Amino acid sequence: MFDSTEFLKEAKAGLVTVEFMKIRDGGKRVMACTLNNDTAKSFGQEIPAVIEKQTKGNDQFVVWAVDKNAWRSFIANTVVSWYKGEPKQPEQSFIDAQAKLTDLNWDGQTSNTQHQE
């Protein structure tokens, strides 16, 4: 069972990770997020008062997703687990993005691994 009181307390204190099932496709999402103003400010954001005042009775929670650098939400009854800190295992989209970056030249063009003769 999702303990929203404890989740909100920890999200306001710093970084938390929420694992939940996405409504659209049923896939699992691992999201590092926060409701901490100092952390949000490091991403150029501030937590709006309406979001800061979320309560344990909410069905849906809005958080700052640090991996997407954007506001995201999840529904309480889709939460598989949550914990303090960064994700234990990065989400595949993060891994794919890192892999693509290492396959680019300094000018942003994909490297050509074939030799031309």
C-alpha positions, 0 to 999 in steps of 0.5 A: 500500500502506498503511504502518501503521508510518508512519501510527501514528507520525504519528497519535500525533504529531497529526492525520492524515486517512485516506481509505478505502472503507466496508465497508457501502456501498462509499462513500468516507470521508474521516476526520480522526483522531488517536491523540495524547493532547493532541488527544484531551483537547481533545475530552474523551477520553484514548487508552486503553492498548489503543488506544495499543498498536496495532501495524503488524500489525493488520488494523483500526485504532481512532482518535479521529475528530475530525469525529464526536467519537467512536471509529471504526475502519477496515480496513487493506486498505480504505485508499485514502490517508492524509496528515498534517493536516486533510482537503483537502476536507471530507466531504459530511456536514460540508458538509451540517451547516454548511449546515443551521446557516446555515439555522436561526434563533437558536431552532433553527427552520428559517427560513421563506423564504415571505412571508405576506400 
